[in-house]
Amino acid sequence: MKAEMAEQVAAFPARFGRVPCLAVILVGEDPASQSYVKGKAKAAEVVGIESRVILRPEETSEQELLDLVAGLNADDAVDGILVQLPLPKHISEDKVISAIDRSKDVDGFHPLNVAGLWMKRPCTVACTPKGIIRMLDEAGVEISGKRAVVLGRSQIVGLPVAKLLLDRNATVTICHSRTADLAQVTRNAEILVVAIGRPKFVTADMVSDGTVVIDVGVNRNPEDGKLCGDVDFAAIEPKASVITPVPGGVGPMTIACLMENTIECFLARMGAKA
């Protein structure tokens, strides 16, 4: 996928006079966020996209961040804007996401992009949900007609991936940690997507044999401090037909989809098609 995008981007200077430009804003020094930003910058380098990593201290005010976003919105040389989440608690994530120009919202989090997905109108699809569907396709998983359960209801992952599964003719159940008889619901899944942000929340007794398990969570195991997912990988792997490990499961495909979204935003701003 990245090789194909690199070949596509290599032709852009002759066609448009430049390559796409992605601006990534990181506020604070959270180690996980720093790692994610480095991964995105490296992927941009591989694909041939220009990346601007903008670092701001933890104490940056909400207004200062909004002013920074406004400046990038007005910069014709910038095609995509990404603000790394989570933000410090004194800054409203909703306000910052809504401030990003929809046409430069490569994360697909802007309210109009979220609404566009549900209304089947042109929009930028959030990278992780988009990446999950791509992973299922590449794994040879048939989606149409399957029973899919999405554990998690966020606007970033849970609800968008449920909509994408519905669009592929799956029968979808959306649930959460307080769903009554949750284990009974998840055991009914042929495709189980977990994005709940709780370490090893899904145990082996909650998954039927042969289930496809997509684990979006990245957490710290309170017992040993190591990274772990929302599912108990070691216990569930023998039962699952397909399972994504943490780390290294969904993340690389999410980043690849981010590069794809950046290219699509660039082409839209250039008034061109892929």
Accessible surface in RSA format (square Angstrom, percent):
REM  Atomic radii and reference values for relative SASA: ProtOr
REM  Chains: A
REM  Algorithm: Lee & Richards
REM  Probe-radius: 1.40
REM  Slices: 20
REM RES _ NUM      All-atoms   Total-Side   Main-Chain    Non-polar    All polar
REM                ABS   REL    ABS   REL    ABS   REL    ABS   REL    ABS   REL
RES MET A   1    65.58  34.0  25.20  16.7  40.38  96.1  26.68  22.7  38.90  51.5
RES LYS A   2    69.03  33.7  66.85  41.0   2.19   5.2  35.08  31.6  33.96  36.2
RES ALA A   3    80.34  73.9  64.23  99.1  16.10  36.6  71.99 101.4   8.35  22.1
RES GLU A   4   127.63  73.3 119.74  90.6   7.89  18.8  44.71  86.5  82.91  67.7
RES MET A   5    11.33   5.9  10.84   7.2   0.49   1.2  11.31   9.6   0.02   0.0
RES ALA A   6    29.86  27.5  25.49  39.3   4.36   9.9  25.85  36.4   4.01  10.6
RES GLU A   7   135.89  78.0 123.56  93.5  12.33  29.4  49.29  95.3  86.60  70.7
RES GLN A   8    54.74  30.6  44.67  32.6  10.07  24.0  31.60  67.3  23.14  17.5
RES VAL A   9     2.20   1.4   2.20   2.0   0.00   0.0   2.20   1.9   0.00   0.0
RES ALA A  10    77.49  71.2  46.98  72.5  30.51  69.4  57.59  81.1  19.90  52.7
RES ALA A  11    59.05  54.3  48.97  75.6  10.08  22.9  57.23  80.6   1.83   4.8
RES PHE A  12     2.17   1.1   2.17   1.3   0.00   0.0   2.17   1.3   0.00   0.0
RES PRO A  13    64.34  46.9  54.38  49.6   9.96  36.2  54.81  45.3   9.54  59.3
RES ALA A  14   104.52  96.1  60.50  93.4  44.01 100.1  72.58 102.2  31.94  84.6
RES ARG A  15   132.13  55.5  98.49  50.2  33.64  80.1  45.88  62.7  86.25  52.3
RES PHE A  16    48.84  24.4  17.73  11.0  31.11  80.9  26.36  16.0  22.48  64.3
RES GLY A  17    63.10  77.8   0.00   N/A  63.10  77.8  30.27  83.1  32.83  73.5
RES ARG A  18    66.57  28.0  60.16  30.7   6.41  15.3  54.08  73.9  12.50   7.6
RES VAL A  19    37.42  24.6  34.96  31.7   2.46   5.9  34.96  30.4   2.46   6.7
RES PRO A  20     0.00   0.0   0.00   0.0   0.00   0.0   0.00   0.0   0.00   0.0
RES CYS A  21     0.62   0.5   0.62   0.7   0.00   0.0   0.55   1.4   0.07   0.1
RES LEU A  22     0.47   0.3   0.47   0.3   0.00   0.0   0.47   0.3   0.00   0.0
RES ALA A  23     0.00   0.0   0.00   0.0   0.00   0.0   0.00   0.0   0.00   0.0
RES VAL A  24     1.11   0.7   1.11   1.0   0.00   0.0   1.11   1.0   0.00   0.0
RES ILE A  25     0.00   0.0   0.00   0.0   0.00   0.0   0.00   0.0   0.00   0.0
RES LEU A  26     7.15   4.0   6.96   5.0   0.19   0.5   6.96   4.9   0.19   0.5
RES VAL A  27     7.93   5.2   0.00   0.0   7.93  19.1   0.00   0.0   7.93  21.5
RES GLY A  28     6.62   8.2   0.00   N/A   6.62   8.2   0.80   2.2   5.82  13.0
RES GLU A  29   137.66  79.0 123.80  93.7  13.87  33.0  38.55  74.6  99.11  80.9
RES ASP A  30    67.15  47.0  58.71  58.4   8.43  19.9  26.97  63.5  40.18  40.1
RES PRO A  31    96.19  70.1  89.34  81.4   6.86  24.9  90.87  75.0   5.33  33.1
RES ALA A  32    41.40  38.1  33.75  52.1   7.65  17.4  40.63  57.2   0.77   2.0
RES SER A  33     2.49   2.1   2.49   3.3   0.00   0.0   1.03   2.2   1.46   2.1
RES GLN A  34    65.91  36.9  64.45  47.1   1.46   3.5  11.58  24.6  54.33  41.2
RES SER A  35    69.18  58.5  59.19  79.0   9.99  23.0  26.60  56.6  42.58  59.6
RES TYR A  36    87.04  40.6  85.07  48.4   1.97   5.1  77.41  58.2   9.64  11.9
RES VAL A  37     5.73   3.8   5.54   5.0   0.20   0.5   5.54   4.8   0.20   0.5
RES LYS A  38   151.12  73.7 144.12  88.4   7.00  16.7  90.70  81.6  60.43  64.4
RES GLY A  39    27.27  33.6   0.00   N/A  27.27  33.6  23.51  64.5   3.76   8.4
RES LYS A  40    25.65  12.5  25.42  15.6   0.23   0.5  12.04  10.8  13.61  14.5
RES ALA A  41    26.61  24.5  22.49  34.7   4.12   9.4  23.55  33.2   3.06   8.1
RES LYS A  42   122.17  59.6 118.95  73.0   3.23   7.7  79.98  72.0  42.19  44.9
RES ALA A  43     2.19   2.0   0.84   1.3   1.35   3.1   1.88   2.6   0.31   0.8
RES ALA A  44     0.04   0.0   0.04   0.1   0.00   0.0   0.04   0.1   0.00   0.0
RES GLU A  45   122.19  70.2 101.04  76.4  21.15  50.4  43.92  85.0  78.27  63.9
RES VAL A  46    77.68  51.1  56.41  51.1  21.27  51.2  63.59  55.3  14.09  38.2
RES VAL A  47     1.56   1.0   0.00   0.0   1.56   3.8   0.08   0.1   1.49   4.0
RES GLY A  48    35.98  44.4   0.00   N/A  35.98  44.4  28.48  78.2   7.50  16.8
RES ILE A  49     7.13   4.1   0.00   0.0   7.13  17.2   0.48   0.3   6.65  18.1
RES GLU A  50    84.46  48.5  74.75  56.5   9.72  23.1  35.25  68.2  49.21  40.2
RES SER A  51    40.78  34.5  15.55  20.7  25.23  58.1   0.34   0.7  40.43  56.6
RES ARG A  52    77.03  32.3  71.59  36.5   5.44  12.9  34.66  47.4  42.37  25.7
RES VAL A  53    61.71  40.6  31.70  28.7  30.01  72.3  31.70  27.5  30.01  81.4
RES ILE A  54    27.78  15.8  24.56  18.3   3.22   7.8  27.78  20.0   0.00   0.0
RES LEU A  55   112.71  62.8  97.20  69.5  15.51  39.0  97.37  68.4  15.34  41.3
RES ARG A  56    93.97  39.5  88.66  45.2   5.31  12.6  18.43  25.2  75.54  45.8
RES PRO A  57    71.45  52.1  61.94  56.5   9.51  34.6  70.81  58.5   0.64   4.0
RES GLU A  58    94.66  54.3  92.03  69.6   2.64   6.3  49.17  95.1  45.50  37.1
RES GLU A  59   133.97  76.9 111.20  84.1  22.77  54.2  65.76 127.2  68.21  55.7
RES THR A  60     7.38   5.3   4.92   5.0   2.46   5.9   5.43   7.3   1.95   3.0
RES SER A  61    43.72  36.9  42.87  57.2   0.85   2.0  39.38  83.9   4.34   6.1
RES GLU A  62    40.11  23.0  37.59  28.4   2.52   6.0  13.60  26.3  26.51  21.6
RES GLN A  63   108.48  60.7 106.15  77.6   2.33   5.6  53.26 113.4  55.23  41.9
RES GLU A  64   101.33  58.2  93.60  70.8   7.73  18.4  38.74  74.9  62.59  51.1
RES LEU A  65     0.36   0.2   0.01   0.0   0.34   0.9   0.36   0.2   0.00   0.0
RES LEU A  66    29.11  16.2  25.67  18.4   3.44   8.7  25.96  18.2   3.15   8.5
RES ASP A  67    83.61  58.6  73.58  73.2  10.03  23.7  27.78  65.4  55.83  55.7
RES LEU A  68    34.15  19.0  26.54  19.0   7.61  19.1  33.43  23.5   0.72   1.9
RES VAL A  69     0.18   0.1   0.18   0.2   0.00   0.0   0.18   0.2   0.00   0.0
RES ALA A  70    55.46  51.0  48.75  75.2   6.71  15.3  50.55  71.2   4.91  13.0
RES GLY A  71    43.49  53.6   0.00   N/A  43.49  53.6  35.97  98.7   7.52  16.8
RES LEU A  72    11.55   6.4  11.32   8.1   0.23   0.6  11.32   8.0   0.23   0.6
RES ASN A  73    37.01  25.5  26.11  25.2  10.90  26.2  13.38  32.2  23.63  22.8
RES ALA A  74    82.07  75.5  51.32  79.2  30.75  69.9  61.91  87.2  20.17  53.4
RES ASP A  75    43.95  30.8  36.30  36.1   7.65  18.1  15.74  37.0  28.21  28.1
RES ASP A  76   112.68  78.9 103.49 103.0   9.18  21.7  34.15  80.4  78.53  78.3
RES ALA A  77    43.91  40.4  38.71  59.7   5.20  11.8  41.45  58.4   2.45   6.5
RES VAL A  78     0.00   0.0   0.00   0.0   0.00   0.0   0.00   0.0   0.00   0.0
RES ASP A  79     0.00   0.0   0.00   0.0   0.00   0.0   0.00   0.0   0.00   0.0
RES GLY A  80     0.00   0.0   0.00   N/A   0.00   0.0   0.00   0.0   0.00   0.0
RES ILE A  81     0.22   0.1   0.00   0.0   0.22   0.5   0.00   0.0   0.22   0.6
RES LEU A  82     1.38   0.8   0.93   0.7   0.45   1.1   1.38   1.0   0.00   0.0
RES VAL A  83     5.83   3.8   1.23   1.1   4.60  11.1   1.23   1.1   4.60  12.5
RES GLN A  84    12.74   7.1  10.78   7.9   1.96   4.7   0.92   2.0  11.81   9.0
RES LEU A  85    31.02  17.3  21.09  15.1   9.93  25.0  21.29  15.0   9.72  26.2
RES PRO A  86    95.03  69.3  84.05  76.6  10.98  39.9  84.50  69.8  10.53  65.5
RES LEU A  87    13.17   7.3   0.28   0.2  12.89  32.4   1.26   0.9  11.91  32.0
RES PRO A  88    12.97   9.5   3.35   3.0   9.62  35.0  11.77   9.7   1.20   7.4
RES LYS A  89   214.53 104.7 177.63 109.0  36.90  87.9 127.53 114.8  87.01  92.7
RES HIS A  90   100.73  55.1  68.99  48.0  31.75  81.2  67.86  69.9  32.87  38.2
RES ILE A  91     6.41   3.7   0.00   0.0   6.41  15.5   0.49   0.4   5.92  16.1
RES SER A  92    44.63  37.7  32.46  43.3  12.17  28.0  29.75  63.4  14.87  20.8
RES GLU A  93    56.34  32.3  51.92  39.3   4.43  10.5  16.89  32.7  39.45  32.2
RES ASP A  94   111.78  78.3 107.57 107.1   4.21  10.0  32.58  76.7  79.20  79.0
RES LYS A  95   106.89  52.1  98.12  60.2   8.76  20.9  60.24  54.2  46.65  49.7
RES VAL A  96     0.19   0.1   0.19   0.2   0.00   0.0   0.19   0.2   0.00   0.0
RES ILE A  97    19.97  11.4  19.77  14.7   0.20   0.5  19.77  14.2   0.20   0.5
RES SER A  98    53.29  45.0  38.47  51.3  14.83  34.2  27.00  57.5  26.30  36.8
RES ALA A  99    38.18  35.1  17.02  26.3  21.16  48.1  28.26  39.8   9.92  26.3
RES ILE A 100     7.83   4.5   6.33   4.7   1.50   3.6   6.33   4.6   1.50   4.1
RES ASP A 101    54.45  38.1  44.49  44.3   9.96  23.6  15.12  35.6  39.33  39.2
RES ARG A 102    82.24  34.5  77.41  39.5   4.82  11.5  27.98  38.2  54.25  32.9
RES SER A 103    56.72  47.9  42.53  56.8  14.19  32.7  46.61  99.2  10.11  14.2
RES LYS A 104     2.79   1.4   2.79   1.7   0.00   0.0   2.71   2.4   0.08   0.1
RES ASP A 105     1.57   1.1   1.57   1.6   0.00   0.0   0.06   0.2   1.51   1.5
RES VAL A 106     0.00   0.0   0.00   0.0   0.00   0.0   0.00   0.0   0.00   0.0
RES ASP A 107    19.96  14.0  19.96  19.9   0.00   0.0   3.64   8.6  16.33  16.3
RES GLY A 108     3.16   3.9   0.00   N/A   3.16   3.9   0.00   0.0   3.16   7.1
RES PHE A 109    35.91  18.0  25.82  16.0  10.09  26.3  26.89  16.3   9.02  25.8
RES HIS A 110    19.55  10.7  19.55  13.6   0.00   0.0   9.64   9.9   9.91  11.5
RES PRO A 111    67.58  49.3  58.60  53.4   8.98  32.6  63.70  52.6   3.88  24.1
RES LEU A 112   100.07  55.7  97.95  70.1   2.12   5.3  97.95  68.8   2.12   5.7
RES ASN A 113     3.46   2.4   2.61   2.5   0.86   2.1   0.08   0.2   3.38   3.3
RES VAL A 114    22.40  14.7  19.70  17.8   2.70   6.5  22.40  19.5   0.00   0.0
RES ALA A 115    40.02  36.8  33.81  52.2   6.21  14.1  40.02  56.4   0.00   0.0
RES GLY A 116     3.72   4.6   0.00   N/A   3.72   4.6   3.55   9.7   0.17   0.4
RES LEU A 117    16.94   9.4  14.15  10.1   2.78   7.0  15.40  10.8   1.53   4.1
RES TRP A 118    96.40  38.7  79.01  38.2  17.38  40.8  75.75  40.4  20.65  33.5
RES MET A 119   105.08  54.4  80.69  53.4  24.39  58.1  68.22  58.0  36.86  48.8
RES LYS A 120   160.89  78.5 124.09  76.1  36.80  87.6  80.01  72.0  80.88  86.2
RES ARG A 121   144.95  60.9 136.80  69.7   8.15  19.4  39.38  53.8 105.57  64.0
RES PRO A 122   126.25  92.0 106.88  97.4  19.38  70.4 119.70  98.8   6.56  40.7
RES CYS A 123    41.29  31.2   5.28   5.9  36.01  84.6   8.81  22.3  32.48  35.0
RES THR A 124    22.09  15.7  16.40  16.6   5.69  13.6   4.75   6.4  17.34  26.2
RES VAL A 125    31.23  20.6  28.57  25.9   2.66   6.4  29.42  25.6   1.81   4.9
RES ALA A 126     4.13   3.8   2.29   3.5   1.84   4.2   2.29   3.2   1.84   4.9
RES CYS A 127     5.02   3.8   4.18   4.7   0.84   2.0   3.85   9.7   1.17   1.3
RES THR A 128    21.86  15.5  20.20  20.5   1.65   3.9   1.93   2.6  19.93  30.1
RES PRO A 129     0.25   0.2   0.25   0.2   0.00   0.0   0.25   0.2   0.00   0.0
RES LYS A 130    31.50  15.4  29.09  17.9   2.41   5.7  25.74  23.2   5.76   6.1
RES GLY A 131     0.00   0.0   0.00   N/A   0.00   0.0   0.00   0.0   0.00   0.0
RES ILE A 132     0.00   0.0   0.00   0.0   0.00   0.0   0.00   0.0   0.00   0.0
RES ILE A 133    18.78  10.7  18.78  14.0   0.00   0.0  18.78  13.5   0.00   0.0
RES ARG A 134    64.01  26.9  63.00  32.1   1.00   2.4  21.61  29.5  42.40  25.7
RES MET A 135    34.66  18.0  29.29  19.4   5.37  12.8  31.38  26.7   3.28   4.4
RES LEU A 136     0.99   0.6   0.63   0.5   0.36   0.9   0.99   0.7   0.00   0.0
RES ASP A 137    62.19  43.6  42.91  42.7  19.28  45.6  23.90  56.2  38.29  38.2
RES GLU A 138   120.41  69.1  81.88  61.9  38.54  91.8  42.02  81.3  78.39  64.0
RES ALA A 139    54.83  50.4  17.68  27.3  37.15  84.5  30.55  43.0  24.29  64.3
RES GLY A 140    67.28  83.0   0.00   N/A  67.28  83.0  36.10  99.1  31.18  69.8
RES VAL A 141    17.74  11.7   7.48   6.8  10.26  24.7  11.99  10.4   5.76  15.6
RES GLU A 142   103.86  59.6  97.03  73.4   6.83  16.3  45.98  88.9  57.89  47.3
RES ILE A 143     1.00   0.6   0.11   0.1   0.89   2.1   0.11   0.1   0.89   2.4
RES SER A 144    53.12  44.9  42.01  56.1  11.11  25.6  19.65  41.9  33.46  46.9
RES GLY A 145    62.01  76.5   0.00   N/A  62.01  76.5  35.00  96.0  27.01  60.5
RES LYS A 146    60.10  29.3  60.10  36.9   0.00   0.0  34.07  30.7  26.03  27.7
RES ARG A 147   106.75  44.8 106.75  54.4   0.00   0.0  37.60  51.4  69.14  41.9
RES ALA A 148     1.05   1.0   0.00   0.0   1.05   2.4   0.00   0.0   1.05   2.8
RES VAL A 149     3.58   2.4   3.58   3.2   0.00   0.0   3.58   3.1   0.00   0.0
RES VAL A 150     0.00   0.0   0.00   0.0   0.00   0.0   0.00   0.0   0.00   0.0
RES LEU A 151     0.00   0.0   0.00   0.0   0.00   0.0   0.00   0.0   0.00   0.0
RES GLY A 152     4.85   6.0   0.00   N/A   4.85   6.0   4.85  13.3   0.00   0.0
RES ARG A 153   142.48  59.8 129.43  66.0  13.05  31.1  40.00  54.7 102.48  62.1
RES SER A 154    51.16  43.2  39.88  53.2  11.28  26.0  46.01  98.0   5.15   7.2
RES GLN A 155   102.52  57.3  97.43  71.2   5.09  12.1  49.21 104.8  53.31  40.4
RES ILE A 156    62.54  35.6  62.48  46.5   0.06   0.1  62.49  45.0   0.04   0.1
RES VAL A 157    13.29   8.7  13.29  12.0   0.00   0.0  13.29  11.5   0.00   0.0
RES GLY A 158     0.20   0.2   0.00   N/A   0.20   0.2   0.02   0.1   0.18   0.4
RES LEU A 159    44.16  24.6  44.16  31.6   0.00   0.0  44.16  31.0   0.00   0.0
RES PRO A 160     2.97   2.2   2.97   2.7   0.00   0.0   2.97   2.5   0.00   0.0
RES VAL A 161     0.00   0.0   0.00   0.0   0.00   0.0   0.00   0.0   0.00   0.0
RES ALA A 162     0.00   0.0   0.00   0.0   0.00   0.0   0.00   0.0   0.00   0.0
RES LYS A 163    13.96   6.8  13.96   8.6   0.00   0.0  13.95  12.6   0.01   0.0
RES LEU A 164    26.28  14.6  25.72  18.4   0.56   1.4  25.78  18.1   0.50   1.3
RES LEU A 165     0.00   0.0   0.00   0.0   0.00   0.0   0.00   0.0   0.00   0.0
RES LEU A 166    80.70  44.9  68.62  49.1  12.08  30.4  68.79  48.3  11.91  32.1
RES ASP A 167    62.39  43.7  34.03  33.9  28.37  67.1  24.47  57.6  37.92  37.8
RES ARG A 168    89.83  37.7  86.68  44.2   3.15   7.5  35.05  47.9  54.78  33.2
RES ASN A 169   104.62  72.1  89.94  86.9  14.68  35.4  20.22  48.7  84.40  81.6
RES ALA A 170     7.29   6.7   0.00   0.0   7.29  16.6   0.26   0.4   7.03  18.6
RES THR A 171    92.43  65.7  87.49  88.7   4.95  11.8  58.88  79.1  33.55  50.7
RES VAL A 172    28.20  18.6   1.42   1.3  26.79  64.5   1.42   1.2  26.79  72.6
RES THR A 173    61.64  43.8  57.91  58.7   3.73   8.9  31.73  42.6  29.91  45.2
RES ILE A 174    70.13  39.9  42.29  31.5  27.84  67.1  42.29  30.4  27.84  75.6
RES CYS A 175     3.39   2.6   1.37   1.5   2.02   4.7   3.39   8.6   0.00   0.0
RES HIS A 176    52.53  28.7  52.53  36.5   0.00   0.0  30.36  31.3  22.16  25.8
RES SER A 177    37.47  31.7  20.14  26.9  17.33  39.9   1.46   3.1  36.01  50.4
RES ARG A 178   213.07  89.5 184.71  94.2  28.35  67.5  64.26  87.8 148.80  90.2
RES THR A 179    35.27  25.1  23.80  24.1  11.46  27.3  26.46  35.5   8.80  13.3
RES ALA A 180    82.83  76.2  63.05  97.3  19.77  45.0  71.98 101.4  10.84  28.7
RES ASP A 181   106.89  74.9  85.98  85.6  20.91  49.4  20.17  47.5  86.72  86.5
RES LEU A 182    16.55   9.2  12.49   8.9   4.06  10.2  12.49   8.8   4.06  10.9
RES ALA A 183    27.94  25.7  25.55  39.4   2.39   5.4  25.55  36.0   2.39   6.3
RES GLN A 184   119.11  66.6 114.26  83.5   4.85  11.6  29.51  62.8  89.59  68.0
RES VAL A 185    37.24  24.5  32.69  29.6   4.55  11.0  37.13  32.3   0.11   0.3
RES THR A 186     0.01   0.0   0.00   0.0   0.01   0.0   0.00   0.0   0.01   0.0
RES ARG A 187   103.84  43.6  94.97  48.4   8.87  21.1  34.50  47.1  69.34  42.0
RES ASN A 188    80.39  55.4  74.33  71.8   6.06  14.6  19.27  46.4  61.11  59.1
RES ALA A 189     3.81   3.5   0.00   0.0   3.81   8.7   0.00   0.0   3.81  10.1
RES GLU A 190    55.82  32.0  50.53  38.2   5.29  12.6  20.78  40.2  35.04  28.6
RES ILE A 191     0.54   0.3   0.54   0.4   0.00   0.0   0.54   0.4   0.00   0.0
RES LEU A 192     0.01   0.0   0.01   0.0   0.00   0.0   0.01   0.0   0.00   0.0
RES VAL A 193     0.00   0.0   0.00   0.0   0.00   0.0   0.00   0.0   0.00   0.0
RES VAL A 194     0.00   0.0   0.00   0.0   0.00   0.0   0.00   0.0   0.00   0.0
RES ALA A 195    19.95  18.3   4.78   7.4  15.17  34.5   8.45  11.9  11.51  30.5
RES ILE A 196    36.37  20.7  12.63   9.4  23.74  57.2  18.40  13.3  17.97  48.8
RES GLY A 197    51.21  63.2   0.00   N/A  51.21  63.2  25.86  71.0  25.36  56.8
RES ARG A 198   112.07  47.1 112.03  57.1   0.05   0.1  32.48  44.4  79.59  48.2
RES PRO A 199    54.47  39.7  39.25  35.8  15.23  55.4  39.25  32.4  15.23  94.6
RES LYS A 200    84.28  41.1  75.23  46.2   9.05  21.5  37.44  33.7  46.84  49.9
RES PHE A 201    48.10  24.1  33.60  20.8  14.50  37.7  39.72  24.1   8.38  24.0
RES VAL A 202     0.00   0.0   0.00   0.0   0.00   0.0   0.00   0.0   0.00   0.0
RES THR A 203    55.66  39.6  55.66  56.4   0.00   0.0  48.91  65.7   6.75  10.2
RES ALA A 204    29.30  26.9  27.82  42.9   1.48   3.4  27.86  39.2   1.44   3.8
RES ASP A 205    90.72  63.5  78.07  77.7  12.65  29.9  49.30 116.0  41.43  41.3
RES MET A 206    15.93   8.2  15.93  10.5   0.00   0.0   5.76   4.9  10.17  13.5
RES VAL A 207     0.78   0.5   0.04   0.0   0.74   1.8   0.07   0.1   0.72   1.9
RES SER A 208    40.02  33.8  34.52  46.1   5.51  12.7  28.16  60.0  11.87  16.6
RES ASP A 209   117.46  82.3  90.87  90.4  26.59  62.9  36.51  85.9  80.95  80.7
RES GLY A 210    44.21  54.5   0.00   N/A  44.21  54.5  27.24  74.8  16.97  38.0
RES THR A 211     2.88   2.0   1.37   1.4   1.51   3.6   1.31   1.8   1.57   2.4
RES VAL A 212    11.20   7.4  11.20  10.1   0.00   0.0  11.20   9.7   0.00   0.0
RES VAL A 213     0.00   0.0   0.00   0.0   0.00   0.0   0.00   0.0   0.00   0.0
RES ILE A 214     1.89   1.1   1.89   1.4   0.00   0.0   1.89   1.4   0.00   0.0
RES ASP A 215     3.58   2.5   2.05   2.0   1.53   3.6   0.00   0.0   3.58   3.6
RES VAL A 216    28.56  18.8  16.97  15.4  11.59  27.9  17.20  14.9  11.36  30.8
RES GLY A 217     7.07   8.7   0.00   N/A   7.07   8.7   7.07  19.4   0.00   0.0
RES VAL A 218    69.87  46.0  40.78  36.9  29.09  70.1  40.78  35.4  29.09  78.9
RES ASN A 219    19.42  13.4  12.25  11.8   7.17  17.3  11.08  26.7   8.34   8.1
RES ARG A 220   144.82  60.8 132.02  67.3  12.80  30.5  57.57  78.7  87.25  52.9
RES ASN A 221     9.68   6.7   9.15   8.8   0.53   1.3   0.65   1.6   9.03   8.7
RES PRO A 222   114.38  83.4  72.02  65.6  42.37 154.0  84.61  69.9  29.77 185.0
RES GLU A 223   158.78  91.2 118.24  89.5  40.54  96.5  48.65  94.1 110.13  89.9
RES ASP A 224    84.52  59.2  51.20  51.0  33.31  78.8  35.91  84.5  48.61  48.5
RES GLY A 225    39.18  48.3   0.00   N/A  39.18  48.3  29.53  81.0   9.65  21.6
RES LYS A 226   142.60  69.6 138.81  85.2   3.79   9.0  85.45  76.9  57.15  60.9
RES LEU A 227    67.06  37.3  48.84  34.9  18.22  45.8  48.84  34.3  18.22  49.0
RES CYS A 228    12.25   9.3   9.25  10.3   2.99   7.0  12.21  30.9   0.04   0.0
RES GLY A 229     4.69   5.8   0.00   N/A   4.69   5.8   0.36   1.0   4.33   9.7
RES ASP A 230     0.00   0.0   0.00   0.0   0.00   0.0   0.00   0.0   0.00   0.0
RES VAL A 231     1.82   1.2   0.12   0.1   1.70   4.1   0.12   0.1   1.70   4.6
RES ASP A 232    34.30  24.0  34.30  34.1   0.00   0.0   0.00   0.0  34.30  34.2
RES PHE A 233    65.95  33.0  64.02  39.7   1.94   5.0  64.02  38.8   1.94   5.5
RES ALA A 234    81.72  75.1  63.17  97.5  18.55  42.2  67.05  94.4  14.67  38.9
RES ALA A 235    41.69  38.3  24.01  37.0  17.69  40.2  34.60  48.7   7.10  18.8
RES ILE A 236     0.00   0.0   0.00   0.0   0.00   0.0   0.00   0.0   0.00   0.0
RES GLU A 237    86.56  49.7  80.24  60.7   6.31  15.0  15.55  30.1  71.01  58.0
RES PRO A 238   110.00  80.2  67.17  61.2  42.83 155.7  79.32  65.5  30.68 190.7
RES LYS A 239    61.86  30.2  53.91  33.1   7.96  18.9  33.89  30.5  27.97  29.8
RES ALA A 240    17.12  15.7   0.00   0.0  17.12  38.9   0.11   0.2  17.01  45.1
RES SER A 241    72.25  61.1  34.39  45.9  37.87  87.2  41.52  88.4  30.73  43.1
RES VAL A 242    46.57  30.6  40.54  36.7   6.03  14.5  46.57  40.5   0.00   0.0
RES ILE A 243    28.10  16.0  10.34   7.7  17.76  42.8  10.34   7.4  17.76  48.2
RES THR A 244     5.86   4.2   5.59   5.7   0.27   0.6   5.86   7.9   0.00   0.0
RES PRO A 245    59.83  43.6  59.73  54.4   0.10   0.4  59.73  49.3   0.10   0.6
RES VAL A 246    29.18  19.2   7.07   6.4  22.11  53.3   7.32   6.4  21.85  59.3
RES PRO A 247    87.22  63.6  72.20  65.8  15.02  54.6  75.22  62.1  12.00  74.6
RES GLY A 248    54.56  67.3   0.00   N/A  54.56  67.3  26.50  72.7  28.06  62.9
RES GLY A 249    11.61  14.3   0.00   N/A  11.61  14.3   2.74   7.5   8.87  19.9
RES VAL A 250    10.55   6.9   7.91   7.2   2.64   6.4   7.91   6.9   2.64   7.1
RES GLY A 251    37.59  46.4   0.00   N/A  37.59  46.4  32.29  88.6   5.30  11.9
RES PRO A 252    72.62  52.9  66.81  60.9   5.81  21.1  70.72  58.4   1.90  11.8
RES MET A 253    27.56  14.3  23.95  15.8   3.61   8.6  25.68  21.8   1.88   2.5
RES THR A 254    24.06  17.1  24.06  24.4   0.00   0.0  23.22  31.2   0.84   1.3
RES ILE A 255    31.42  17.9  31.22  23.3   0.20   0.5  31.42  22.6   0.00   0.0
RES ALA A 256     6.19   5.7   6.19   9.5   0.00   0.0   6.19   8.7   0.00   0.0
RES CYS A 257     0.00   0.0   0.00   0.0   0.00   0.0   0.00   0.0   0.00   0.0
RES LEU A 258     3.54   2.0   3.54   2.5   0.00   0.0   3.54   2.5   0.00   0.0
RES MET A 259     0.00   0.0   0.00   0.0   0.00   0.0   0.00   0.0   0.00   0.0
RES GLU A 260    35.79  20.5  35.79  27.1   0.00   0.0  10.41  20.1  25.38  20.7
RES ASN A 261     0.64   0.4   0.33   0.3   0.31   0.8   0.19   0.4   0.45   0.4
RES THR A 262     0.00   0.0   0.00   0.0   0.00   0.0   0.00   0.0   0.00   0.0
RES ILE A 263     4.79   2.7   4.79   3.6   0.00   0.0   4.79   3.4   0.00   0.0
RES GLU A 264    83.28  47.8  76.86  58.2   6.42  15.3  35.36  68.4  47.92  39.1
RES CYS A 265     8.29   6.3   4.90   5.5   3.39   8.0   3.20   8.1   5.09   5.5
RES PHE A 266     0.00   0.0   0.00   0.0   0.00   0.0   0.00   0.0   0.00   0.0
RES LEU A 267     5.55   3.1   5.55   4.0   0.00   0.0   5.55   3.9   0.00   0.0
RES ALA A 268    74.19  68.2  47.98  74.0  26.21  59.6  55.79  78.6  18.40  48.7
RES ARG A 269    71.55  30.0  35.98  18.3  35.56  84.7  16.78  22.9  54.77  33.2
RES MET A 270    68.00  35.2  38.18  25.3  29.82  71.0  28.36  24.1  39.64  52.5
RES GLY A 271    73.39  90.5   0.00   N/A  73.39  90.5  37.58 103.1  35.80  80.2
RES ALA A 272    26.13  24.0   8.93  13.8  17.20  39.1  15.49  21.8  10.64  28.2
RES LYS A 273   177.09  86.4 168.68 103.5   8.40  20.0 115.73 104.2  61.36  65.4
RES ALA A 274   103.39  95.1  46.31  71.5  57.08 129.8  63.57  89.5  39.82 105.5
END  Absolute sums over single chains surface
CHAIN  1 A    12795.6       9946.2       2849.4       7201.9       5593.8
END  Absolute sums over all chains
TOTAL         12795.6       9946.2       2849.4       7201.9       5593.8
